[in-house]
Amino acid sequence: MTKLKVTLWAYDGVSDGQHVRVRLVTKNSKGQRHYWKWHKTSSEKTWHTTARDVYGIFEVGAQVAQFKGDKRLDMCTAWK
């Protein structure tokens, strides 16, 4: 089992009634992706958490998206 310590960070500097959310994405040895919980911010915020997978974690990514209410307007993903 792989256990990672993760820090996610997001900043939303525009007062436009929308907000930014960030989440972790992982891929295990079977190629299965896990989309972790979205974290919401309307200013600047950092989250510290852990991620575990019994099949190991072989790829790690982050997604950042802009939302209006619960409607996702756009999103980008970066893998490491």
Contacts in CASP RR format, 6 or more apart in sequence:
PFRMAT RR
TARGET T0000
AUTHOR 0000-0000-0000
METHOD contacts of the structure
MODEL  1
MTKLKVTLWAYDGVSDGQHVRVRLVTKNSKGQRHYWKWHKTSSEKTWHTT
ARDVYGIFEVGAQVAQFKGDKRLDMCTAWK
1 52 0 8 1.000
1 53 0 8 1.000
1 54 0 8 1.000
1 56 0 8 1.000
2 52 0 8 1.000
2 53 0 8 1.000
2 56 0 8 1.000
2 57 0 8 1.000
3 50 0 8 1.000
3 51 0 8 1.000
3 52 0 8 1.000
4 26 0 8 1.000
4 50 0 8 1.000
4 51 0 8 1.000
4 52 0 8 1.000
4 57 0 8 1.000
4 60 0 8 1.000
5 48 0 8 1.000
5 49 0 8 1.000
5 50 0 8 1.000
6 24 0 8 1.000
6 48 0 8 1.000
6 49 0 8 1.000
6 50 0 8 1.000
6 51 0 8 1.000
6 60 0 8 1.000
7 46 0 8 1.000
7 47 0 8 1.000
7 48 0 8 1.000
8 22 0 8 1.000
8 23 0 8 1.000
8 24 0 8 1.000
8 39 0 8 1.000
8 46 0 8 1.000
8 47 0 8 1.000
8 49 0 8 1.000
8 62 0 8 1.000
9 22 0 8 1.000
9 44 0 8 1.000
9 45 0 8 1.000
9 46 0 8 1.000
9 47 0 8 1.000
10 20 0 8 1.000
10 21 0 8 1.000
10 22 0 8 1.000
10 39 0 8 1.000
10 41 0 8 1.000
10 44 0 8 1.000
10 45 0 8 1.000
10 64 0 8 1.000
11 20 0 8 1.000
11 41 0 8 1.000
11 43 0 8 1.000
11 44 0 8 1.000
12 18 0 8 1.000
12 19 0 8 1.000
12 20 0 8 1.000
12 41 0 8 1.000
12 42 0 8 1.000
12 43 0 8 1.000
12 44 0 8 1.000
13 43 0 8 1.000
13 44 0 8 1.000
17 68 0 8 1.000
18 66 0 8 1.000
18 67 0 8 1.000
18 68 0 8 1.000
18 69 0 8 1.000
18 73 0 8 1.000
19 40 0 8 1.000
19 41 0 8 1.000
19 42 0 8 1.000
19 66 0 8 1.000
19 67 0 8 1.000
19 69 0 8 1.000
20 40 0 8 1.000
20 41 0 8 1.000
20 42 0 8 1.000
20 64 0 8 1.000
20 65 0 8 1.000
20 66 0 8 1.000
20 67 0 8 1.000
21 38 0 8 1.000
21 39 0 8 1.000
21 40 0 8 1.000
21 41 0 8 1.000
21 64 0 8 1.000
21 65 0 8 1.000
21 67 0 8 1.000
22 38 0 8 1.000
22 39 0 8 1.000
22 41 0 8 1.000
22 47 0 8 1.000
22 62 0 8 1.000
22 63 0 8 1.000
22 64 0 8 1.000
22 65 0 8 1.000
23 35 0 8 1.000
23 36 0 8 1.000
23 37 0 8 1.000
23 38 0 8 1.000
23 39 0 8 1.000
23 62 0 8 1.000
23 63 0 8 1.000
24 36 0 8 1.000
24 49 0 8 1.000
24 51 0 8 1.000
24 60 0 8 1.000
24 61 0 8 1.000
24 62 0 8 1.000
25 33 0 8 1.000
25 34 0 8 1.000
25 35 0 8 1.000
25 36 0 8 1.000
25 60 0 8 1.000
25 61 0 8 1.000
25 62 0 8 1.000
25 63 0 8 1.000
25 77 0 8 1.000
25 79 0 8 1.000
26 33 0 8 1.000
26 34 0 8 1.000
26 36 0 8 1.000
26 51 0 8 1.000
26 53 0 8 1.000
26 57 0 8 1.000
26 59 0 8 1.000
26 60 0 8 1.000
26 61 0 8 1.000
27 33 0 8 1.000
27 34 0 8 1.000
27 57 0 8 1.000
27 58 0 8 1.000
27 59 0 8 1.000
27 60 0 8 1.000
28 34 0 8 1.000
28 53 0 8 1.000
28 55 0 8 1.000
28 56 0 8 1.000
28 57 0 8 1.000
28 58 0 8 1.000
29 55 0 8 1.000
29 56 0 8 1.000
29 58 0 8 1.000
30 55 0 8 1.000
31 58 0 8 1.000
32 55 0 8 1.000
34 51 0 8 1.000
34 53 0 8 1.000
35 63 0 8 1.000
36 51 0 8 1.000
38 65 0 8 1.000
39 45 0 8 1.000
39 47 0 8 1.000
40 67 0 8 1.000
51 57 0 8 1.000
51 60 0 8 1.000
59 79 0 8 1.000
59 80 0 8 1.000
60 79 0 8 1.000
60 80 0 8 1.000
61 77 0 8 1.000
61 78 0 8 1.000
61 79 0 8 1.000
61 80 0 8 1.000
62 77 0 8 1.000
62 78 0 8 1.000
63 75 0 8 1.000
63 76 0 8 1.000
63 77 0 8 1.000
64 75 0 8 1.000
64 76 0 8 1.000
65 72 0 8 1.000
65 73 0 8 1.000
65 74 0 8 1.000
65 75 0 8 1.000
65 76 0 8 1.000
66 72 0 8 1.000
66 73 0 8 1.000
66 74 0 8 1.000
66 75 0 8 1.000
67 73 0 8 1.000
END
